[in-house]
Amino acid sequence: MKIRQARQAAPARHRATPLPHPRSDGGVREIIRRQDKPPERKGSEASALATGVLRSSGFGDWHYIAYLDQRTILLARNVSSTHRERRIGSIPWITRNPGNITVSQKPEQETGPGPREAFRQGAYAKGGTTQQDPATLRYAVFPSVAEGLAAIWPQLVVLNQSNGGKLTLLGAMKIFKGVEASETTGVKDSYVAEIADLLTDIILEHGDTEEGAESGPGPARSAARKAALAILATPMSQLSASDVRFDMARDALVQKEGGLNAPGVTYHCAQGFLANHRTAYSDAQWTAIEALKASVPVLGELRRVLVCP
């Protein structure tokens, strides 16, 4: 299956921007939009970041990451819940880390080549006294979604290099999954299998076919599946960050890492709460968001965390 030339010619840097599209399963599709290459950064100081859980009564299930240097705080609810209905936002969303890259709690303790790369790509330093939320300590936090997204390719490159430089894209993604004891070979196989399914959908949506991702078995889907598997089987040495094949595979990885979840809530010292789109949430989720935004104690707590003037 051929990929449309218009997509192939476009620059391959992205910014994950949530555009809600209701689906039959109640989920929300976050579309990856293109933007210019993010600025070069060498990482931000740990003191510029604060993490925690709200202390205001009745809101203890809301986690936050405060970007103190930006006077902005992102909030997500029940980030560790396995029930989509209970969650609002996600760890990749709140950390501006679409690939869900994991790191050590302190950069100087990092031994793996992949996680060390995250700090070189601009992730905030870890180990600050204001970083108190155990739910987010092990994840890289980036100053912007664009920088978090751009960090995925360098991460895969160093994983390939540290494994002899002979990995396929699929092989690099298996290592990218993580090194926790629970992440067995079976877990990693399942991980890349789901990425293959999502990549098949992306090819159907953007390739030379009018069938969408919801189409059932048929020639178009079979061709898209074959193309997806061929992309994942491509040696890393034959790819680059600007290659359309990696471009789509990265989109699939981001979706797998939580890109289909509804976004959380953003508060800015000068702008207040930013708007959330009603259609992105269930009734229960929307009620929880409205209660959060209407709470005077919550507002006061957010402003204290951000040290708003």
C-alpha positions as a Markdown table, in Angstrom:
| # | Residue | x | y | z |
|---|---|---|---|---|
| 1 | Met | 0.0 | 0.0 | 0.0 |
| 2 | Lys | 1.4 | 3.4 | -0.9 |
| 3 | Ile | 1.3 | 6.3 | 1.5 |
| 4 | Arg | 0.0 | 9.6 | 0.2 |
| 5 | Gln | 2.8 | 11.8 | -1.2 |
| 6 | Ala | 1.4 | 14.9 | 0.6 |
| 7 | Arg | 2.0 | 13.3 | 4.0 |
| 8 | Gln | 5.4 | 12.0 | 2.9 |
| 9 | Ala | 6.6 | 15.5 | 1.9 |
| 10 | Ala | 5.5 | 17.1 | 5.1 |
| 11 | Pro | 8.0 | 17.8 | 7.9 |
| 12 | Ala | 8.0 | 15.1 | 10.5 |
| 13 | Arg | 8.0 | 17.0 | 13.7 |
| 14 | His | 4.7 | 16.8 | 15.6 |
| 15 | Arg | 2.9 | 18.3 | 18.5 |
| 16 | Ala | 0.2 | 16.2 | 20.2 |
| 17 | Thr | -2.9 | 18.3 | 20.2 |
| 18 | Pro | -6.1 | 16.8 | 21.6 |
| 19 | Leu | -9.0 | 17.2 | 19.1 |
| 20 | Pro | -12.0 | 15.4 | 20.6 |
| 21 | His | -13.9 | 13.1 | 18.3 |
| 22 | Pro | -16.5 | 11.0 | 20.0 |
| 23 | Arg | -16.3 | 7.3 | 19.3 |
| 24 | Ser | -18.6 | 4.4 | 19.8 |
| 25 | Asp | -16.6 | 3.2 | 22.8 |
| 26 | Gly | -16.8 | 6.6 | 24.5 |
| 27 | Gly | -13.1 | 7.3 | 24.0 |
| 28 | Val | -11.4 | 10.3 | 22.5 |
| 29 | Arg | -9.1 | 10.3 | 19.5 |
| 30 | Glu | -6.1 | 12.6 | 19.9 |
| 31 | Ile | -4.8 | 13.6 | 16.5 |
| 32 | Ile | -1.1 | 14.3 | 16.1 |
| 33 | Arg | -0.5 | 17.6 | 14.4 |
| 34 | Arg | 2.7 | 18.8 | 12.8 |
| 35 | Gln | 4.7 | 21.8 | 14.0 |
| 36 | Asp | 8.2 | 23.1 | 13.6 |
| 37 | Lys | 11.1 | 21.5 | 15.3 |
| 38 | Pro | 11.2 | 22.5 | 19.0 |
| 39 | Pro | 14.1 | 24.6 | 20.2 |
| 40 | Glu | 17.3 | 23.0 | 21.4 |
| 41 | Arg | 17.3 | 22.5 | 25.2 |
| 42 | Lys | 19.7 | 21.0 | 27.6 |
| 43 | Gly | 17.2 | 20.2 | 30.3 |
| 44 | Ser | 15.6 | 22.3 | 33.0 |
| 45 | Glu | 16.5 | 22.6 | 36.6 |
| 46 | Ala | 14.7 | 20.3 | 39.1 |
| 47 | Ser | 13.6 | 23.4 | 41.0 |
| 48 | Ala | 11.5 | 24.5 | 38.1 |
| 49 | Leu | 9.1 | 21.6 | 38.6 |
| 50 | Ala | 6.7 | 20.7 | 41.4 |
| 51 | Thr | 4.6 | 17.5 | 41.5 |
| 52 | Gly | 2.0 | 16.3 | 44.0 |
| 53 | Val | -1.6 | 15.4 | 44.8 |
| 54 | Leu | -4.2 | 18.1 | 45.7 |
| 55 | Arg | -4.7 | 18.5 | 49.4 |
| 56 | Ser | -8.0 | 20.3 | 49.1 |
| 57 | Ser | -10.8 | 18.3 | 50.7 |
| 58 | Gly | -12.6 | 16.1 | 48.2 |
| 59 | Phe | -10.0 | 16.4 | 45.5 |
| 60 | Gly | -7.3 | 14.0 | 46.7 |
| 61 | Asp | -7.6 | 12.0 | 43.5 |
| 62 | Trp | -6.2 | 14.8 | 41.4 |
| 63 | His | -2.5 | 14.7 | 40.6 |
| 64 | Tyr | -0.6 | 17.7 | 39.3 |
| 65 | Ile | 2.6 | 18.8 | 37.7 |
| 66 | Ala | 3.4 | 22.4 | 38.1 |
| 67 | Tyr | 5.7 | 24.0 | 35.5 |
| 68 | Leu | 6.9 | 26.7 | 37.8 |
| 69 | Asp | 9.0 | 28.4 | 35.1 |
| 70 | Gln | 5.9 | 28.7 | 33.0 |
| 71 | Arg | 3.4 | 29.5 | 35.8 |
| 72 | Thr | 1.3 | 26.6 | 34.5 |
| 73 | Ile | 0.0 | 23.5 | 36.2 |
| 74 | Leu | -1.5 | 20.4 | 34.6 |
| 75 | Leu | -3.9 | 18.2 | 36.5 |
| 76 | Ala | -5.1 | 14.7 | 35.9 |
| 77 | Arg | -7.5 | 12.5 | 37.9 |
| 78 | Asn | -6.9 | 8.9 | 39.0 |
| 79 | Val | -3.9 | 8.5 | 36.7 |
| 80 | Ser | -3.2 | 5.0 | 37.8 |
| 81 | Ser | -6.8 | 3.7 | 37.4 |
| 82 | Thr | -7.4 | 0.9 | 34.9 |
| 83 | His | -10.9 | 2.2 | 34.4 |
| 84 | Arg | -11.1 | 4.8 | 31.6 |
| 85 | Glu | -14.3 | 6.3 | 33.1 |
| 86 | Arg | -12.5 | 7.2 | 36.3 |
| 87 | Arg | -9.5 | 8.7 | 34.6 |
| 88 | Ile | -9.2 | 12.3 | 33.4 |
| 89 | Gly | -6.0 | 13.0 | 31.6 |
| 90 | Ser | -3.1 | 10.6 | 31.8 |
| 91 | Ile | 0.6 | 10.4 | 32.9 |
| 92 | Pro | 1.9 | 11.1 | 29.3 |
| 93 | Trp | -0.5 | 14.1 | 29.1 |
| 94 | Ile | 0.4 | 15.6 | 32.5 |
| 95 | Thr | 4.2 | 15.1 | 31.9 |
| 96 | Arg | 4.1 | 16.3 | 28.3 |
| 97 | Asn | 5.8 | 13.0 | 27.5 |
| 98 | Pro | 3.7 | 11.4 | 24.7 |
| 99 | Gly | 6.1 | 8.4 | 24.5 |
| 100 | Asn | 5.8 | 7.8 | 28.3 |
| 101 | Ile | 9.6 | 7.7 | 28.6 |
| 102 | Thr | 10.7 | 6.5 | 32.0 |
| 103 | Val | 13.8 | 7.7 | 33.9 |
| 104 | Ser | 15.4 | 7.4 | 37.3 |
| 105 | Gln | 14.3 | 9.8 | 40.0 |
| 106 | Lys | 17.7 | 11.4 | 39.9 |
| 107 | Pro | 19.7 | 11.9 | 36.6 |
| 108 | Glu | 23.0 | 11.1 | 38.2 |
| 109 | Gln | 21.6 | 7.7 | 39.2 |
| 110 | Glu | 20.6 | 6.9 | 35.7 |
| 111 | Thr | 22.5 | 4.0 | 34.1 |
| 112 | Gly | 20.4 | 3.1 | 31.0 |
| 113 | Pro | 21.4 | 4.9 | 27.8 |
| 114 | Gly | 17.8 | 5.5 | 26.8 |
| 115 | Pro | 16.7 | 7.3 | 30.0 |
| 116 | Arg | 19.9 | 9.3 | 30.1 |
| 117 | Glu | 19.0 | 10.5 | 26.6 |
| 118 | Ala | 15.7 | 12.0 | 27.8 |
| 119 | Phe | 17.6 | 14.5 | 30.0 |
| 120 | Arg | 19.8 | 15.4 | 27.0 |
| 121 | Gln | 16.7 | 16.1 | 25.0 |
| 122 | Gly | 15.4 | 18.6 | 27.5 |
| 123 | Ala | 13.6 | 16.7 | 30.2 |
| 124 | Tyr | 13.4 | 18.5 | 33.6 |
| 125 | Ala | 16.0 | 17.3 | 36.1 |
| 126 | Lys | 14.7 | 14.9 | 38.8 |
| 127 | Gly | 15.2 | 14.8 | 42.6 |
| 128 | Gly | 13.9 | 18.3 | 43.4 |
| 129 | Thr | 12.4 | 18.7 | 46.9 |
| 130 | Thr | 9.1 | 19.9 | 45.3 |
| 131 | Gln | 8.7 | 16.6 | 43.4 |
| 132 | Gln | 6.5 | 14.7 | 45.8 |
| 133 | Asp | 4.1 | 12.6 | 43.7 |
| 134 | Pro | 5.3 | 9.0 | 43.5 |
| 135 | Ala | 2.9 | 8.3 | 40.6 |
| 136 | Thr | 5.0 | 10.5 | 38.3 |
| 137 | Leu | 8.5 | 10.4 | 39.7 |
| 138 | Arg | 9.7 | 7.7 | 37.3 |
| 139 | Tyr | 8.6 | 9.5 | 34.2 |
| 140 | Ala | 10.4 | 12.1 | 32.2 |
| 141 | Val | 8.8 | 15.5 | 32.2 |
| 142 | Phe | 9.3 | 17.9 | 29.3 |
| 143 | Pro | 8.7 | 21.6 | 29.0 |
| 144 | Ser | 6.5 | 21.1 | 26.0 |
| 145 | Val | 4.7 | 18.3 | 24.2 |
| 146 | Ala | 6.8 | 19.1 | 21.1 |
| 147 | Glu | 10.0 | 18.4 | 23.0 |
| 148 | Gly | 8.6 | 15.2 | 24.5 |
| 149 | Leu | 7.5 | 14.0 | 21.1 |
| 150 | Ala | 10.8 | 14.9 | 19.5 |
| 151 | Ala | 12.7 | 12.9 | 22.2 |
| 152 | Ile | 11.2 | 9.6 | 21.1 |
| 153 | Trp | 13.5 | 9.2 | 18.0 |
| 154 | Pro | 16.8 | 9.9 | 19.9 |
| 155 | Gln | 15.6 | 7.4 | 22.5 |
| 156 | Leu | 15.2 | 4.7 | 20.0 |
| 157 | Val | 18.5 | 5.5 | 18.3 |
| 158 | Val | 20.5 | 5.1 | 21.5 |
| 159 | Leu | 18.7 | 1.9 | 22.3 |
| 160 | Asn | 19.7 | 0.6 | 18.9 |
| 161 | Gln | 23.3 | 1.7 | 19.2 |
| 162 | Ser | 23.6 | 0.1 | 22.7 |
| 163 | Asn | 22.4 | -3.2 | 21.2 |
| 164 | Gly | 24.9 | -3.4 | 18.4 |
| 165 | Gly | 23.1 | -1.1 | 15.9 |
| 166 | Lys | 21.3 | -4.0 | 14.3 |
| 167 | Leu | 17.8 | -3.6 | 15.7 |
| 168 | Thr | 14.6 | -3.3 | 13.6 |
| 169 | Leu | 12.2 | -0.6 | 14.6 |
| 170 | Leu | 10.1 | -3.2 | 16.2 |
| 171 | Gly | 13.1 | -4.5 | 18.2 |
| 172 | Ala | 13.9 | -1.0 | 19.4 |
| 173 | Met | 10.3 | -0.4 | 20.4 |
| 174 | Lys | 10.4 | -3.6 | 22.5 |
| 175 | Ile | 13.3 | -2.3 | 24.5 |
| 176 | Phe | 11.6 | 1.2 | 24.6 |
| 177 | Lys | 8.7 | -0.5 | 26.5 |
| 178 | Gly | 10.9 | -0.6 | 29.6 |
| 179 | Val | 13.0 | -2.7 | 31.9 |
| 180 | Glu | 10.8 | -3.4 | 34.8 |
| 181 | Ala | 10.5 | -6.9 | 36.1 |
| 182 | Ser | 6.8 | -7.0 | 35.2 |
| 183 | Glu | 7.6 | -6.1 | 31.6 |
| 184 | Thr | 8.3 | -9.7 | 30.4 |
| 185 | Thr | 8.8 | -10.8 | 26.9 |
| 186 | Gly | 5.1 | -11.5 | 26.6 |
| 187 | Val | 4.3 | -8.0 | 27.8 |
| 188 | Lys | 6.6 | -6.5 | 25.2 |
| 189 | Asp | 5.3 | -8.8 | 22.4 |
| 190 | Ser | 1.8 | -7.6 | 23.3 |
| 191 | Tyr | 2.9 | -4.0 | 23.3 |
| 192 | Val | 4.3 | -4.1 | 19.8 |
| 193 | Ala | 1.4 | -6.1 | 18.5 |
| 194 | Glu | -1.0 | -3.4 | 19.6 |
| 195 | Ile | 1.3 | -0.8 | 18.0 |
| 196 | Ala | 1.0 | -2.8 | 14.7 |
| 197 | Asp | -2.8 | -2.7 | 15.0 |
| 198 | Leu | -2.8 | 1.1 | 15.5 |
| 199 | Leu | -0.3 | 1.6 | 12.7 |
| 200 | Thr | -2.6 | -0.4 | 10.4 |
| 201 | Asp | -5.4 | 2.0 | 11.3 |
| 202 | Ile | -3.2 | 5.0 | 10.6 |
| 203 | Ile | -2.2 | 3.7 | 7.2 |
| 204 | Leu | -5.8 | 3.1 | 6.4 |
| 205 | Glu | -6.7 | 6.6 | 7.4 |
| 206 | His | -3.8 | 8.3 | 5.5 |
| 207 | Gly | -3.0 | 5.9 | 2.7 |
| 208 | Asp | -4.5 | 5.7 | -0.8 |
| 209 | Thr | -7.8 | 4.3 | 0.4 |
| 210 | Glu | -11.2 | 5.6 | 1.3 |
| 211 | Glu | -11.7 | 3.0 | 4.0 |
| 212 | Gly | -11.2 | 4.3 | 7.5 |
| 213 | Ala | -9.8 | 2.7 | 10.7 |
| 214 | Glu | -13.2 | 1.2 | 11.5 |
| 215 | Ser | -13.3 | -0.9 | 8.3 |
| 216 | Gly | -13.5 | -4.6 | 8.8 |
| 217 | Pro | -11.5 | -7.4 | 7.2 |
| 218 | Gly | -10.9 | -6.9 | 3.5 |
| 219 | Pro | -8.3 | -6.2 | 0.8 |
| 220 | Ala | -7.6 | -2.6 | 2.1 |
| 221 | Arg | -7.1 | -3.7 | 5.7 |
| 222 | Ser | -5.0 | -6.7 | 4.6 |
| 223 | Ala | -2.7 | -4.4 | 2.6 |
| 224 | Ala | -2.5 | -1.9 | 5.4 |
| 225 | Arg | -1.6 | -4.6 | 7.8 |
| 226 | Lys | 1.2 | -5.9 | 5.5 |
| 227 | Ala | 2.5 | -2.3 | 5.2 |
| 228 | Ala | 2.5 | -1.8 | 8.9 |
| 229 | Leu | 4.4 | -5.0 | 9.6 |
| 230 | Ala | 6.9 | -4.0 | 6.9 |
| 231 | Ile | 7.5 | -0.7 | 8.6 |
| 232 | Leu | 8.1 | -2.3 | 11.9 |
| 233 | Ala | 10.5 | -4.8 | 10.3 |
| 234 | Thr | 12.6 | -2.0 | 8.9 |
| 235 | Pro | 16.2 | -1.8 | 10.3 |
| 236 | Met | 16.7 | 1.3 | 12.4 |
| 237 | Ser | 19.8 | 2.0 | 10.3 |
| 238 | Gln | 17.5 | 2.6 | 7.3 |
| 239 | Leu | 15.2 | 5.1 | 9.1 |
| 240 | Ser | 15.5 | 8.7 | 10.3 |
| 241 | Ala | 13.4 | 11.1 | 12.3 |
| 242 | Ser | 12.1 | 12.6 | 9.0 |
| 243 | Asp | 11.1 | 9.3 | 7.4 |
| 244 | Val | 7.3 | 9.0 | 6.9 |
| 245 | Arg | 7.5 | 5.4 | 8.0 |
| 246 | Phe | 8.8 | 6.3 | 11.4 |
| 247 | Asp | 6.5 | 9.3 | 11.4 |
| 248 | Met | 3.4 | 7.0 | 11.4 |
| 249 | Ala | 5.0 | 4.4 | 13.7 |
| 250 | Arg | 5.6 | 7.1 | 16.2 |
| 251 | Asp | 2.0 | 8.2 | 16.0 |
| 252 | Ala | 1.0 | 4.6 | 16.7 |
| 253 | Leu | 3.3 | 4.4 | 19.7 |
| 254 | Val | 1.9 | 7.6 | 21.1 |
| 255 | Gln | -1.6 | 6.3 | 20.8 |
| 256 | Lys | -0.6 | 3.1 | 22.6 |
| 257 | Glu | 1.0 | 5.1 | 25.4 |
| 258 | Gly | -2.3 | 7.0 | 26.2 |
| 259 | Gly | -2.8 | 9.3 | 23.2 |
| 260 | Leu | -6.4 | 8.2 | 22.9 |
| 261 | Asn | -7.4 | 9.3 | 26.5 |
| 262 | Ala | -9.2 | 12.6 | 27.1 |
| 263 | Pro | -6.9 | 15.4 | 28.2 |
| 264 | Gly | -6.7 | 16.7 | 31.8 |
| 265 | Val | -7.1 | 20.2 | 33.1 |
| 266 | Thr | -4.7 | 23.2 | 32.7 |
| 267 | Tyr | -4.4 | 26.2 | 35.0 |
| 268 | His | -2.3 | 29.3 | 34.3 |
| 269 | Cys | -1.6 | 32.1 | 36.7 |
| 270 | Ala | -2.6 | 34.8 | 34.2 |
| 271 | Gln | -5.2 | 33.0 | 32.2 |
| 272 | Gly | -6.9 | 30.9 | 34.8 |
| 273 | Phe | -8.4 | 27.5 | 33.9 |
| 274 | Leu | -8.1 | 26.8 | 30.2 |
| 275 | Ala | -11.2 | 25.5 | 28.4 |
| 276 | Asn | -12.0 | 21.8 | 28.2 |
| 277 | His | -14.2 | 20.5 | 25.4 |
| 278 | Arg | -17.4 | 19.0 | 26.7 |
| 279 | Thr | -17.6 | 16.3 | 24.0 |
| 280 | Ala | -14.4 | 14.8 | 25.1 |
| 281 | Tyr | -15.8 | 13.5 | 28.4 |
| 282 | Ser | -18.5 | 11.4 | 29.9 |
| 283 | Asp | -21.1 | 13.0 | 32.1 |
| 284 | Ala | -19.3 | 11.8 | 35.3 |
| 285 | Gln | -15.9 | 13.1 | 34.0 |
| 286 | Trp | -17.4 | 16.5 | 33.1 |
| 287 | Thr | -19.1 | 16.8 | 36.5 |
| 288 | Ala | -15.7 | 16.2 | 38.2 |
| 289 | Ile | -14.0 | 18.8 | 36.0 |
| 290 | Glu | -16.6 | 21.4 | 36.7 |
| 291 | Ala | -16.4 | 20.7 | 40.5 |
| 292 | Leu | -12.6 | 21.1 | 40.3 |
| 293 | Lys | -12.8 | 24.4 | 38.5 |
| 294 | Ala | -15.5 | 25.8 | 40.8 |
| 295 | Ser | -13.7 | 25.0 | 44.0 |
| 296 | Val | -12.3 | 28.1 | 45.8 |
| 297 | Pro | -9.9 | 26.0 | 48.0 |
| 298 | Val | -8.5 | 24.3 | 44.9 |
| 299 | Leu | -8.0 | 27.6 | 43.2 |
| 300 | Gly | -6.1 | 28.9 | 46.2 |
| 301 | Glu | -4.0 | 25.8 | 46.3 |
| 302 | Leu | -3.0 | 26.0 | 42.7 |
| 303 | Arg | -2.0 | 29.6 | 43.0 |
| 304 | Arg | 0.1 | 28.8 | 46.0 |
| 305 | Val | 1.9 | 25.9 | 44.3 |
| 306 | Leu | 2.6 | 28.2 | 41.3 |
| 307 | Val | 3.5 | 31.1 | 43.4 |
| 308 | Cys | 1.2 | 33.3 | 41.4 |
| 309 | Pro | 1.5 | 37.0 | 42.0 |
